[in-house]
Amino acid sequence: MAEAQPLQNLLQQRTDLWRGRRRPAGQSASTGRADLDAWLPDGGWPRESLVELLPAYLGDAELELLLPLLAEQTRQGWPVLLIAPPLIPCPQHLHRAGLALERVVIARDPDQGLWAAEQALKSGVCGSVLTWHPRGRVDARAIRRLQLAARCSAAPTFVCYRPGQTPPPSLSALRLGLAPGPELKLLRGDGPERRLHLGRGNVVPLKRRQKALRHPA
């Protein structure tokens, strides 16, 4: 007769079970940084799920954060899709970051951005998709459709909200706040809320610097 296994051991063998607030462990893609991989709940950028980014300022390093992943995807021959970026990415900078420019696709129309991201995921030909949400109220229905499309794709998928926008209730795998530095804050994901500073130690947010200049020690 086989020896009975503790329930916890049996649960750990089943990655397809949802246990309360803890998501099943899934596959992930390396971020290109060992410290960030170790900090993230899945050991990298999760696949088959949606990652939500909430920058304090629009264009505040959200693309820079993903460049190592995008570069690796293009080196493997996969196209990467940037949808409705608020600033036009600099081709020279992308090239220096290791991206194969012929595999970088940029869609400029923000009104159809979420729909375009959904269709790209359904096509199965993209290595990764990053879309910026258009101005105005968050389209909860479109975000939900994007989540469902991401669950059927191995491509790491990201949606970047504008400052002041509130993400809808969702089953996103990961939600990160992004502050100058850059500094990441885990807002949704396995484990307690925590922060990770990725920038240089001498980077000081402008507001803090201005306050220090007005009130020197």
C-alpha contacts under 8 A as a table, 3 or more apart, distances in Angstrom:
res1	aa1	res2	aa2	distance
5	Q	9	N	6.52
5	Q	10	L	6.79
6	P	9	N	5.45
6	P	10	L	6.66
7	L	10	L	5.13
7	L	11	L	6.23
8	Q	11	L	5.10
8	Q	12	Q	6.23
9	N	12	Q	5.17
9	N	13	Q	6.54
10	L	13	Q	5.29
10	L	14	R	6.82
11	L	14	R	5.29
11	L	15	T	7.77
11	L	17	L	7.62
12	Q	15	T	6.82
14	R	17	L	6.02
15	T	24	P	4.96
15	T	25	A	5.65
15	T	26	G	7.27
16	D	24	P	5.80
17	L	23	R	7.90
17	L	24	P	5.96
18	W	21	R	7.79
18	W	22	R	6.68
18	W	23	R	5.59
18	W	24	P	5.74
19	R	22	R	5.36
19	R	23	R	6.58
19	R	24	P	7.49
20	G	23	R	7.70
21	R	190	D	7.69
22	R	190	D	5.95
23	R	173	A	7.86
23	R	190	D	7.09
25	A	42	D	6.86
26	G	42	D	6.94
26	G	46	P	6.94
26	G	47	R	7.19
27	Q	42	D	7.45
27	Q	46	P	6.19
27	Q	47	R	5.81
27	Q	48	E	7.99
28	S	42	D	6.28
28	S	43	G	6.68
28	S	44	G	5.21
28	S	45	W	5.19
28	S	46	P	4.27
28	S	47	R	5.30
29	A	44	G	5.26
29	A	45	W	5.06
29	A	46	P	6.37
29	A	47	R	6.97
29	A	69	L	7.59
29	A	156	P	7.41
30	S	33	R	7.43
30	S	37	D	6.40
30	S	43	G	7.30
30	S	44	G	4.65
30	S	45	W	6.23
30	S	69	L	6.84
31	T	34	A	7.73
31	T	36	L	6.75
31	T	37	D	6.09
31	T	44	G	5.49
31	T	45	W	6.18
31	T	66	L	7.12
31	T	68	P	6.31
31	T	69	L	5.43
32	G	37	D	7.71
32	G	68	P	5.16
32	G	69	L	6.18
33	R	36	L	5.36
33	R	37	D	6.16
34	A	37	D	5.09
34	A	38	A	6.16
35	D	38	A	5.22
35	D	39	W	6.23
36	L	39	W	4.97
36	L	40	L	6.14
36	L	43	G	7.97
36	L	44	G	7.27
36	L	196	L	7.87
37	D	40	L	5.46
37	D	42	D	7.85
37	D	43	G	4.59
37	D	44	G	4.56
37	D	45	W	7.88
38	A	41	P	7.81
38	A	43	G	5.51
38	A	44	G	7.55
39	W	43	G	7.02
39	W	196	L	7.50
40	L	43	G	5.25
40	L	44	G	5.88
40	L	45	W	7.63
41	P	44	G	7.50
41	P	189	G	6.56
41	P	190	D	5.70
41	P	191	G	7.20
42	D	45	W	7.01
42	D	46	P	6.28
45	W	51	V	7.97
45	W	156	P	6.53
46	P	49	S	6.40
46	P	50	L	7.81
46	P	51	V	7.60
46	P	156	P	6.25
46	P	173	A	7.16
46	P	174	L	7.94
47	R	50	L	7.82
47	R	150	A	7.81
47	R	151	R	7.78
47	R	153	S	7.36
47	R	154	A	5.22
47	R	155	A	5.98
47	R	156	P	4.90
47	R	157	T	7.43
48	E	150	A	5.18
48	E	151	R	4.05
48	E	152	C	5.95
48	E	153	S	5.26
48	E	154	A	5.22
48	E	155	A	6.90
48	E	156	P	6.98
49	S	147	Q	6.35
49	S	148	L	7.98
49	S	150	A	5.03
49	S	151	R	4.92
49	S	156	P	7.27
49	S	157	T	6.87
49	S	172	S	6.37
49	S	173	A	5.76
50	L	146	L	7.66
50	L	147	Q	5.56
50	L	150	A	6.02
50	L	151	R	7.69
50	L	156	P	7.41
50	L	157	T	5.31
50	L	158	F	5.93
50	L	159	V	7.48
50	L	172	S	5.05
50	L	173	A	5.84
50	L	174	L	6.96
51	V	156	P	7.88
51	V	157	T	6.10
51	V	158	F	4.74
51	V	159	V	6.45
51	V	172	S	6.13
51	V	173	A	6.04
51	V	174	L	4.86
51	V	175	R	5.88
51	V	176	L	7.86
52	E	158	F	5.82
52	E	159	V	5.12
52	E	160	C	6.02
52	E	161	Y	7.52
52	E	172	S	7.12
52	E	174	L	6.21
52	E	175	R	4.60
52	E	176	L	6.28
53	L	62	E	7.50
53	L	158	F	7.12
53	L	159	V	6.18
53	L	160	C	4.66
53	L	161	Y	6.31
53	L	175	R	5.96
53	L	176	L	5.07
53	L	177	G	6.08
53	L	178	L	7.04
54	L	160	C	6.11
54	L	161	Y	5.48
54	L	162	R	6.99
54	L	163	P	6.97
54	L	175	R	7.57
54	L	176	L	6.07
54	L	177	G	4.68
54	L	178	L	5.89
55	P	58	L	6.24
55	P	59	G	7.69
55	P	60	D	6.20
55	P	62	E	7.07
55	P	160	C	7.55
55	P	161	Y	7.27
55	P	162	R	7.11
55	P	163	P	6.38
55	P	177	G	5.76
55	P	178	L	4.35
55	P	179	A	6.09
56	A	60	D	7.11
56	A	163	P	5.77
56	A	177	G	7.40
56	A	178	L	6.02
56	A	179	A	5.34
56	A	180	P	7.55
57	Y	60	D	5.24
57	Y	162	R	7.67
57	Y	163	P	6.01
57	Y	179	A	7.58
58	L	86	P	7.34
58	L	162	R	6.09
58	L	163	P	6.51
59	G	62	E	6.37
59	G	63	L	7.51
59	G	86	P	6.65
59	G	87	L	6.95
60	D	178	L	7.54
60	D	179	A	7.34
60	D	180	P	6.69
60	D	182	P	7.93
61	A	64	E	4.81
61	A	65	L	6.04
61	A	180	P	7.87
61	A	182	P	6.86
62	E	65	L	5.20
62	E	66	L	6.82
62	E	160	C	7.76
62	E	178	L	7.42
63	L	66	L	5.32
63	L	67	L	6.29
64	E	67	L	5.27
65	L	68	P	7.52
66	L	69	L	5.44
66	L	70	L	6.22
67	L	70	L	5.01
67	L	71	A	5.90
67	L	94	L	7.71
67	L	97	A	6.61
67	L	99	L	7.78
68	P	71	A	5.13
68	P	72	E	6.27
68	P	97	A	7.17
68	P	98	G	7.68
69	L	72	E	5.25
69	L	73	Q	6.27
70	L	73	Q	5.06
70	L	74	T	6.29
70	L	80	V	6.57
70	L	99	L	6.69
70	L	127	G	7.89
70	L	128	S	6.92
71	A	74	T	5.28
71	A	75	R	6.19
71	A	97	A	6.84
71	A	98	G	5.10
71	A	99	L	4.21
71	A	100	A	7.01
72	E	75	R	5.02
72	E	76	Q	6.32
72	E	98	G	7.78
72	E	99	L	7.50
73	Q	76	Q	5.20
73	Q	77	G	6.60
73	Q	78	W	5.35
73	Q	79	P	7.16
73	Q	80	V	7.16
73	Q	127	G	5.60
73	Q	128	S	7.26
74	T	77	G	4.98
74	T	78	W	4.94
74	T	79	P	5.87
74	T	80	V	6.91
74	T	99	L	6.00
74	T	100	A	5.58
74	T	103	R	5.97
74	T	104	V	7.69
74	T	127	G	7.52
75	R	78	W	7.33
75	R	99	L	7.18
75	R	100	A	6.67
77	G	103	R	7.48
78	W	103	R	6.79
78	W	125	V	7.23
78	W	126	C	5.94
78	W	127	G	4.78
79	P	103	R	4.44
79	P	104	V	5.81
79	P	105	V	6.97
79	P	125	V	7.26
79	P	126	C	5.19
79	P	127	G	5.57
79	P	128	S	7.42
80	V	103	R	6.35
80	V	104	V	5.22
80	V	105	V	6.11
80	V	126	C	5.69
80	V	127	G	5.39
80	V	128	S	4.99
80	V	129	V	5.99
81	L	104	V	6.21
81	L	105	V	4.82
81	L	106	I	5.92
81	L	107	A	7.56
81	L	126	C	7.06
81	L	128	S	6.43
81	L	129	V	4.86
81	L	130	L	6.24
81	L	131	T	7.99
82	L	85	P	6.65
82	L	104	V	7.57
82	L	105	V	6.18
82	L	106	I	4.79
82	L	107	A	6.33
82	L	129	V	6.29
82	L	130	L	5.07
82	L	131	T	5.91
83	I	106	I	5.77
83	I	107	A	4.69
83	I	108	R	6.20
83	I	109	D	7.60
83	I	110	P	7.28
83	I	113	G	5.77
83	I	116	A	7.73
83	I	117	A	7.26
83	I	129	V	7.82
83	I	130	L	6.21
83	I	131	T	4.48
83	I	132	W	6.32
84	A	106	I	7.51
84	A	107	A	5.81
84	A	108	R	4.61
84	A	109	D	5.75
84	A	110	P	4.80
84	A	113	G	6.19
84	A	131	T	6.28
84	A	132	W	5.65
84	A	133	H	7.77
84	A	134	P	7.77
85	P	88	I	6.46
85	P	89	P	7.69
85	P	108	R	7.00
85	P	131	T	7.19
85	P	132	W	5.98
86	P	132	W	7.56
89	P	93	H	7.80
89	P	94	L	7.41
90	C	93	H	5.30
90	C	94	L	6.32
91	P	94	L	5.07
91	P	95	H	6.09
91	P	101	L	7.29
92	Q	95	H	5.07
92	Q	96	R	6.18
93	H	96	R	5.09
93	H	97	A	6.19
94	L	97	A	5.05
94	L	98	G	6.59
94	L	99	L	5.59
94	L	101	L	7.36
95	H	98	G	5.22
95	H	99	L	5.14
95	H	100	A	6.58
95	H	101	L	6.58
96	R	99	L	7.39
99	L	103	R	7.89
99	L	104	V	7.66
100	A	103	R	5.64
100	A	104	V	6.95
101	L	104	V	5.16
102	E	105	V	7.98
107	A	113	G	7.58
109	D	112	Q	6.00
109	D	113	G	6.28
110	P	113	G	4.82
110	P	114	L	7.99
110	P	132	W	7.60
110	P	133	H	7.24
110	P	134	P	5.37
111	D	114	L	7.85
111	D	134	P	6.35
112	Q	115	W	5.35
112	Q	116	A	6.02
113	G	116	A	5.05
113	G	117	A	6.19
113	G	131	T	6.54
113	G	132	W	7.37
113	G	133	H	7.24
113	G	134	P	7.55
114	L	117	A	5.09
114	L	118	E	6.24
114	L	131	T	6.87
114	L	133	H	7.13
114	L	142	A	6.42
114	L	143	I	7.33
114	L	146	L	7.04
115	W	118	E	5.08
115	W	119	Q	6.26
115	W	142	A	7.24
115	W	146	L	7.85
116	A	119	Q	5.15
116	A	120	A	6.11
117	A	120	A	5.09
117	A	121	L	6.30
117	A	129	V	6.63
117	A	130	L	7.73
117	A	131	T	6.72
117	A	146	L	7.17
118	E	121	L	5.30
118	E	122	K	6.33
118	E	145	R	7.11
118	E	146	L	5.20
118	E	149	A	5.89
118	E	150	A	7.75
119	Q	122	K	5.02
119	Q	123	S	6.18
120	A	123	S	5.16
120	A	124	G	6.90
120	A	125	V	7.25
120	A	126	C	6.59
120	A	129	V	7.75
121	L	124	G	5.54
121	L	125	V	7.49
121	L	126	C	6.74
121	L	129	V	7.65
121	L	149	A	6.02
121	L	150	A	6.40
121	L	152	C	7.90
121	L	153	S	6.07
121	L	155	A	7.30
122	K	149	A	6.20
122	K	152	C	7.61
122	K	153	S	7.22
123	S	126	C	7.59
124	G	153	S	6.64
126	C	129	V	7.01
126	C	155	A	6.52
127	G	154	A	7.92
127	G	155	A	5.10
127	G	156	P	7.30
128	S	155	A	4.74
128	S	156	P	5.03
128	S	157	T	5.91
129	V	155	A	7.02
129	V	156	P	6.61
129	V	157	T	4.93
129	V	158	F	6.20
130	L	157	T	6.06
130	L	158	F	4.71
130	L	159	V	5.89
130	L	160	C	7.53
131	T	158	F	6.33
131	T	159	V	4.96
131	T	160	C	6.23
132	W	159	V	5.68
132	W	160	C	4.64
132	W	161	Y	6.12
132	W	162	R	7.63
133	H	138	V	7.50
133	H	159	V	6.71
133	H	160	C	6.02
133	H	161	Y	5.23
133	H	162	R	6.70
134	P	161	Y	7.98
134	P	162	R	7.73
135	R	162	R	7.14
136	G	165	Q	7.70
137	R	165	Q	6.91
138	V	165	Q	6.55
138	V	166	T	6.88
138	V	167	P	6.71
138	V	168	P	7.26
139	D	142	A	5.41
139	D	143	I	6.29
140	A	143	I	5.08
140	A	144	R	6.17
140	A	167	P	7.79
140	A	168	P	5.59
141	R	144	R	5.12
141	R	145	R	6.32
142	A	145	R	5.06
142	A	146	L	6.15
143	I	146	L	4.95
143	I	147	Q	6.17
143	I	168	P	7.94
144	R	147	Q	4.99
144	R	148	L	6.34
144	R	170	S	7.19
145	R	148	L	5.14
145	R	149	A	6.25
146	L	149	A	5.08
146	L	150	A	6.09
147	Q	150	A	5.05
147	Q	151	R	6.31
147	Q	171	L	7.68
147	Q	172	S	6.98
148	L	151	R	5.21
148	L	152	C	6.89
149	A	152	C	5.44
149	A	153	S	6.67
150	A	153	S	5.09
150	A	154	A	7.54
150	A	155	A	7.37
150	A	156	P	7.78
150	A	157	T	6.44
151	R	154	A	7.82
161	Y	165	Q	6.21
161	Y	166	T	7.95
161	Y	167	P	7.56
162	R	165	Q	5.59
167	P	170	S	7.99
172	S	175	R	7.04
173	A	188	R	7.40
173	A	189	G	6.13
174	L	186	L	7.82
174	L	187	L	7.66
174	L	188	R	5.30
174	L	189	G	4.99
175	R	186	L	6.43
175	R	187	L	5.27
175	R	188	R	4.66
175	R	189	G	6.76
176	L	184	L	6.39
176	L	185	K	5.51
176	L	186	L	4.96
176	L	187	L	5.39
176	L	188	R	6.91
177	G	184	L	5.63
177	G	185	K	4.81
177	G	186	L	6.52
177	G	187	L	6.53
178	L	182	P	6.59
178	L	183	E	5.77
178	L	184	L	4.88
178	L	185	K	6.48
179	A	182	P	5.54
179	A	183	E	5.02
179	A	184	L	6.49
180	P	183	E	6.06
180	P	205	P	6.05
181	G	197	H	6.80
181	G	198	L	6.70
181	G	199	G	4.83
181	G	200	R	7.09
181	G	203	V	5.93
181	G	204	V	7.26
181	G	205	P	7.22
182	P	197	H	6.23
182	P	198	L	5.57
182	P	199	G	5.28
183	E	195	R	6.90
183	E	196	L	5.62
183	E	197	H	4.28
183	E	198	L	5.87
183	E	199	G	7.14
184	L	195	R	5.46
184	L	196	L	5.10
184	L	197	H	6.31
184	L	198	L	7.64
185	K	193	E	7.10
185	K	194	R	5.75
185	K	195	R	4.41
185	K	196	L	6.58
186	L	189	G	6.88
186	L	192	P	7.91
186	L	193	E	5.25
186	L	194	R	5.44
186	L	195	R	6.32
187	L	193	E	6.06
188	R	193	E	7.64
199	G	203	V	6.99
200	R	203	V	5.67
204	V	208	R	6.76
204	V	209	R	6.28
205	P	208	R	5.46
205	P	209	R	6.31
206	L	209	R	5.03
206	L	210	Q	6.11
207	K	210	Q	5.16
207	K	211	K	6.24
208	R	211	K	5.15
208	R	212	A	6.24
209	R	212	A	5.08
209	R	213	L	6.27
210	Q	213	L	5.13
210	Q	214	R	6.33
211	K	214	R	5.17
211	K	215	H	6.13
212	A	215	H	5.12
212	A	216	P	5.42
212	A	217	A	7.81
213	L	216	P	5.61
